[in-house]
Amino acid sequence: MEKIEIKVCRWKNCSSRFSEYILKRLELEKEKFKLDEVDISIMPCQNQCEKWPNVSFDWKIENYQDPIKSSKLMHEKVKILREKFKKNLRP
């Protein structure tokens, strides 16, 4: 199955806007909901500091994130991926 790559910026500006809480929430929800199709890591600064905190979902930078927004996005992407997978399994 495909993977959803999520990367959270942890550099100075994003960290000052609580990006560590975004990372923590995503990791906890990944474990709680058994989201095996999600890979979560940190990323270097993407030079979009004026729109921080930044989180990348499959290489698309999402700006002005918070733990709730990032969590919703993660769950939406998982839902889409699972539906796609189910569709491909049908004869």
trRosetta pair geometry for C-beta under 8 A, 3 or more apart (Angstrom, degrees):
i j d omega theta_ij theta_ji phi_ij phi_ji
1 36 8.0 80 69 103 135 101
1 37 5.5 -72 124 -104 125 110
1 81 7.6 89 176 161 107 112
1 85 5.9 0 -127 -108 108 138
2 37 6.8 47 89 -160 60 112
2 81 6.1 -129 74 -149 111 117
2 85 7.8 -146 23 -72 92 104
3 37 5.7 -165 -119 -173 49 62
3 38 7.1 140 -166 -106 77 15
3 39 5.2 29 172 -9 128 110
4 37 5.8 63 4 131 92 88
4 38 4.9 -26 65 -107 104 68
4 39 7.1 177 80 25 50 68
4 57 6.9 -17 -179 -164 102 83
4 58 6.1 -68 -149 -55 67 99
4 74 7.3 136 122 -146 145 71
4 77 5.0 114 -130 132 146 127
4 78 6.5 -94 -3 -75 152 67
4 81 6.2 -116 -52 -39 110 153
5 39 5.4 -17 -110 67 59 106
5 41 7.9 -30 -164 25 83 103
5 56 7.3 -23 118 117 93 101
5 57 7.5 142 83 -163 60 34
5 58 5.4 112 47 -93 87 46
5 59 6.8 36 78 -35 127 72
6 26 6.2 -140 121 -175 149 150
6 38 6.2 3 3 -168 118 99
6 39 6.9 171 28 85 71 52
6 40 4.8 -18 75 -106 106 72
6 41 7.6 145 87 25 58 57
6 55 6.6 -4 -169 177 90 105
6 56 6.9 161 -154 85 40 62
6 57 5.7 -3 -105 -105 78 65
6 70 7.8 105 -163 -174 130 106
6 74 6.3 -4 -80 -103 152 105
7 40 7.7 164 -85 -158 35 48
7 41 5.4 -20 -110 75 79 79
7 42 6.5 70 -164 176 79 13
7 43 3.7 65 157 -38 125 117
7 55 7.0 166 83 -162 48 58
7 56 4.2 1 54 52 98 110
8 14 7.6 172 166 152 76 139
8 19 5.5 157 168 176 107 104
8 22 5.4 170 -133 100 135 114
8 23 4.4 -148 61 -77 161 93
8 26 7.1 -180 -48 24 131 146
8 40 7.3 18 -9 -172 105 93
8 41 7.7 -169 24 100 75 33
8 42 5.6 -50 70 -113 76 61
8 43 6.8 159 64 15 24 86
8 53 7.6 9 -165 164 88 119
8 55 5.2 -16 -105 -113 68 88
8 56 7.9 -143 -64 25 28 72
8 70 7.7 31 -97 -143 109 155
9 14 4.0 126 104 -6 106 171
9 19 5.8 -88 82 -140 67 161
9 42 7.3 89 -126 -166 16 78
9 43 5.6 -49 -84 71 61 90
9 44 7.5 -2 -128 127 82 16
9 45 6.2 74 -151 -104 119 46
9 46 6.3 -99 -84 2 131 97
9 52 7.1 -97 83 -130 139 101
9 53 6.2 -169 63 -166 103 80
9 54 4.6 43 2 66 135 91
9 55 7.1 -124 6 -77 80 44
9 56 8.0 94 -40 -15 84 91
10 14 6.3 -100 -100 90 15 117
10 15 5.5 54 -172 -71 57 103
10 19 5.5 -157 -100 102 54 129
10 20 6.7 70 -127 -74 101 75
10 23 7.0 6 -79 -39 110 147
10 42 4.6 -28 -2 -148 123 128
10 43 7.8 136 7 49 78 46
11 14 5.6 72 55 27 68 104
11 15 6.5 -141 95 -11 22 102
11 44 6.7 57 -55 -167 121 50
11 45 4.1 -4 -9 -68 165 97
11 49 7.9 -78 94 -96 123 104
12 15 6.0 -64 -141 38 18 109
12 16 6.4 17 161 -21 60 108
13 16 5.8 -56 -150 32 29 111
13 17 6.8 10 155 -2 62 107
13 45 7.8 80 32 -122 104 114
13 49 4.3 91 39 -150 166 102
13 52 4.7 165 130 -8 107 170
13 53 7.8 176 120 -93 77 62
14 17 5.9 -69 -154 47 35 101
14 19 4.1 31 149 -38 96 144
14 45 7.7 -175 -2 -107 118 77
14 49 7.6 -111 -41 -122 78 70
14 52 4.6 -131 -87 -157 67 120
14 53 4.0 93 -149 -127 85 84
14 54 5.9 -82 -97 27 130 75
15 18 7.7 70 -173 -60 35 11
15 19 5.3 -71 -86 37 43 106
15 20 6.3 44 -137 -29 80 96
15 53 8.0 108 -44 -106 23 116
17 52 5.3 148 25 127 145 101
17 53 4.5 -160 89 -41 117 96
18 21 4.5 -11 170 19 101 117
18 22 6.9 114 123 -19 77 85
18 53 6.9 -104 68 -30 59 146
18 66 7.5 29 85 -135 119 75
18 67 7.7 -64 131 -34 117 98
19 22 5.2 -45 -155 30 49 117
19 23 6.4 51 148 -19 71 101
19 52 7.7 -65 -57 -177 118 101
19 53 4.2 173 -79 -143 96 141
19 54 7.9 -13 -106 45 131 49
19 55 7.8 171 -141 -68 100 89
19 65 7.8 66 -113 81 81 111
20 23 5.6 -50 -149 37 36 114
20 24 6.2 38 152 -20 66 106
21 24 5.5 -50 -141 38 33 113
21 25 6.2 34 158 -19 65 105
21 67 5.2 -72 131 -60 97 122
22 25 6.1 -58 -149 36 27 107
22 26 6.4 23 156 -16 63 109
22 53 6.3 -168 -10 114 148 147
22 55 6.2 -128 157 -73 145 130
22 65 5.9 59 -116 125 149 117
22 66 6.8 -151 -83 -176 103 24
22 67 5.1 -150 -98 -86 55 63
22 70 4.9 74 -156 18 106 159
23 26 6.0 -60 -148 38 28 109
23 27 6.3 24 157 -16 65 110
23 40 7.0 142 -150 164 74 121
23 42 6.9 -5 -108 -82 141 88
24 27 5.9 -59 -147 38 28 109
24 28 6.2 26 157 -17 65 109
24 67 7.9 -33 66 -113 82 122
25 28 5.8 -57 -145 39 30 110
25 29 6.2 23 159 -13 66 110
25 67 4.1 96 3 -155 159 111
25 70 7.0 117 82 79 120 114
25 71 5.7 -71 138 -67 121 115
26 29 6.0 -60 -144 41 27 106
26 30 6.2 35 155 -27 64 105
26 38 7.8 -136 175 155 99 140
26 40 5.2 160 124 -122 121 147
26 67 7.9 -141 -35 -143 74 75
26 70 6.0 -64 -66 132 113 119
26 71 6.6 -152 -86 -88 66 69
26 74 5.9 153 -130 -58 98 159
27 30 5.6 -49 -147 29 30 116
27 31 6.7 24 156 -12 62 105
27 40 5.7 -147 -80 85 75 152
28 31 6.0 -61 -155 39 31 107
28 32 6.0 27 154 -19 68 113
29 32 5.4 -53 -134 41 35 112
29 33 5.7 4 174 7 71 113
29 35 7.0 25 126 1 78 134
29 71 5.8 118 -20 -135 166 104
29 74 6.9 117 96 92 135 144
29 75 7.7 -75 158 -62 139 99
30 33 7.0 -72 -137 52 15 87
30 35 4.5 -94 -139 56 63 110
30 38 5.2 -127 -120 80 113 129
30 40 6.1 -132 -38 -11 154 131
30 74 7.8 -84 -71 171 85 144
31 34 7.5 14 -175 -74 27 44
33 75 7.8 3 98 -105 174 97
35 38 4.3 14 133 11 113 121
35 74 7.4 34 -174 158 168 111
35 78 5.6 -72 -137 -109 113 147
37 78 6.2 138 71 -128 117 86
37 81 5.8 -177 139 117 152 147
37 82 7.6 -171 16 -64 157 81
38 74 6.4 39 -121 -164 146 108
38 78 6.5 -44 -54 -82 112 111
43 46 6.9 22 124 -48 124 102
43 56 5.9 43 -14 12 161 128
45 49 7.0 -4 -158 -65 115 99
46 54 5.7 -111 39 116 125 158
46 56 7.4 136 -60 -59 149 115
46 61 5.7 -178 131 -103 165 143
48 51 4.9 -40 159 47 99 107
48 52 7.1 146 108 -63 75 71
48 54 5.4 97 77 -77 117 147
48 61 6.2 122 14 156 160 152
48 63 6.1 -109 146 -96 131 113
49 52 5.4 -11 -155 -34 46 121
51 54 6.6 70 98 -75 89 100
51 63 3.5 -25 150 -157 121 137
51 64 5.8 -71 -177 -40 79 79
52 63 7.2 -69 -71 -153 21 83
52 64 7.6 78 96 -80 15 42
53 64 7.6 90 49 -129 52 14
53 65 5.1 -76 88 60 89 89
53 66 7.5 113 45 -80 114 44
54 61 5.4 -14 -168 -165 115 104
54 62 7.0 151 -155 75 61 48
54 63 5.6 -25 -102 -106 83 60
54 65 6.7 115 -120 9 16 114
55 61 7.6 141 77 -153 32 56
55 62 5.2 -22 68 60 83 100
55 65 4.6 26 3 -23 113 171
55 70 5.1 68 18 -113 173 118
55 73 7.7 144 98 68 132 148
56 59 6.0 9 180 -112 117 20
56 60 6.6 145 -155 65 69 33
56 61 5.3 -36 -94 -92 79 58
56 62 7.2 165 -97 13 25 76
57 60 5.6 -30 67 61 75 90
57 62 5.9 30 3 -15 107 121
57 73 5.8 -113 -67 149 155 125
57 74 7.4 -148 -113 -85 119 60
57 77 6.1 -155 -174 -60 127 156
58 77 7.3 -179 -14 -149 118 142
62 65 5.7 79 111 -67 101 114
62 69 7.6 -165 145 139 131 115
62 70 7.5 155 88 -100 136 76
62 73 6.4 -62 -58 -111 175 170
64 69 7.7 3 113 72 73 173
65 69 5.1 -147 -145 84 65 122
65 70 4.9 58 -173 -57 122 101
66 69 5.1 87 47 13 72 105
66 70 7.0 -151 83 -4 30 93
67 70 6.0 -63 -144 42 26 107
67 71 6.1 28 159 -22 64 111
68 71 5.7 -55 -146 36 28 113
68 72 6.4 28 157 -18 64 106
69 72 5.9 -57 -151 36 29 110
69 73 6.4 27 154 -17 64 108
70 73 5.7 -54 -148 37 32 112
70 74 6.3 36 154 -22 65 105
71 74 5.7 -53 -149 33 30 113
71 75 6.5 24 156 -13 65 107
72 75 5.9 -59 -148 40 30 107
72 76 6.2 32 154 -21 66 107
73 76 5.6 -54 -146 35 31 113
73 77 6.3 28 157 -17 65 107
74 77 6.0 -60 -151 38 28 109
74 78 6.4 27 153 -18 64 107
75 78 5.6 -51 -144 36 33 112
75 79 6.3 38 155 -22 64 105
76 79 5.7 -55 -151 34 30 113
76 80 6.5 28 153 -17 64 106
77 80 5.7 -52 -147 36 33 111
77 81 6.3 32 155 -18 65 108
78 81 5.7 -57 -146 39 31 111
78 82 6.2 29 157 -18 66 108
79 82 5.9 -57 -145 38 27 109
79 83 6.3 27 156 -18 63 107
80 83 5.8 -57 -148 37 29 110
80 84 6.3 31 153 -20 64 107
81 84 5.6 -54 -149 36 31 114
81 85 6.3 33 152 -21 64 106
82 85 5.5 -51 -147 35 33 114
82 86 6.4 34 154 -18 65 104
83 86 5.7 -52 -147 37 32 111
83 87 6.3 36 153 -23 64 106
84 87 5.7 -54 -149 33 29 114
84 88 6.5 27 154 -17 63 108
85 88 5.9 -60 -153 36 30 110
85 89 6.7 30 150 -23 64 106
86 89 5.7 -57 -152 30 34 113
86 90 7.1 43 152 -32 64 96
87 90 6.1 -45 -161 13 35 114
